[in-house]
Amino acid sequence: MINTSVVRHIGTDELAQFRAVQQLAYRCVESVAAELRPGVTEKEVAARLLAWLRDHGVSDWLHKPFAWFGDRTAFQGFSGLSHMAGFNLQFFPSSRRLEKNMPFILDVAPVKGGALADVGYAGVIGHNPTLDRLQDDLMAHRELIVDMVKRRHTLAEVARAVDALCLRQGVEPRHKAYPFKVLAHRVAKLDNPSAPRSVARFGLNSTLNLIAQSRAGKKEGWSPLWNTSEKSDHAPTPGLWAVEPHLGFRGVGAKFEELLVITETDAFWLDDDLPHVRRWHARQAECAVTPQPELLAA
């Protein structure tokens, strides 16, 4: 059910479009993840994700699919460079092969009908207790982020609080390894996009859209890149934000990524019917899971 709160520049019908694209993206990663077997490479899985989305009517992207296996899920050795060159070398799908009990992260960002989503999905073939722990810990981050935005903390304050929660949990905030060290980025509907084209795995239409948001934000005192810097030290900007807290511990990484809706007076997750949310509900119902921040640090 779509929240009927009015968002500046975004109507309820457009929220429904974004939700549909986000649901499509999560169906994609769940479908491909269910067929993964040991021995497959990151490049092969990224190609499967791309083919699945194309088969379901997607022809444009914020970025083409990514897949990370093993310690690459924790971005081991990746640096939080403030330009795209480092992203090209380190983040793109590699020849790393998946093994039993090895964690993986799948990340897709399709555009359909001008609406877009950017989602992240963590999983494993077999069992990995560290991954379980990180996925449990992510629940507190989802709650913290929306609560602080509702209370109108600046976006930089929210990002710093996420980092502080990581410290209490004994994990690393691996979203700091992304270019510009972003916790989130703003998304907006593409109006009259040109023919889809990609440059270095990034969709040109979406990239130009983000550049336009950056220019508008600079004039109005906000940034579409949400991190701990002074540029994000402003009140929550209304619109849709793709939020991606990413936790790491001893070579294992886990994250979720989903759309947060921010209005002039409120905030809410666009959709609660998502794999990581369903997982938390199931864990709580079956095991009465309670976050234990000190467990990993012990």
Sequence and secondary structure as in RCSB ss.txt:
>XXXX:A:sequence
MINTSVVRHIGTDELAQFRAVQQLAYRCVESVAAELRPGVTEKEVAARLLAWLRDHGVSDWLHKPFAWFGDRTAF
QGFSGLSHMAGFNLQFFPSSRRLEKNMPFILDVAPVKGGALADVGYAGVIGHNPTLDRLQDDLMAHRELIVDMVK
RRHTLAEVARAVDALCLRQGVEPRHKAYPFKVLAHRVAKLDNPSAPRSVARFGLNSTLNLIAQSRAGKKEGWSPL
WNTSEKSDHAPTPGLWAVEPHLGFRGVGAKFEELLVITETDAFWLDDDLPHVRRWHARQAECAVTPQPELLAA
>XXXX:A:secstr
      BTTB HHHHHHHHHHHHHHHHHHHHHHHT  TT BHHHHHHHHHHHHHHTT  EEEEEEEEEEGGGGGT
TT    SSHHHHHHHTS  S B  TT EEEEEEEEEETTEE  EEEEEESS  HHHHHHHHHHHHHHHHHHHHHH
TT  HHHHHHHHHHHHHHHT EEGGGGSGGG SEEEE   SS  S  EETTEEHHHHHHHHHHHHHHHHHT  SE
ESSSGGG S   SEEEEE  EEEETTEEEE BEEEEE SS EEES S SHHHHHHHHHHHHH     TTTTT 
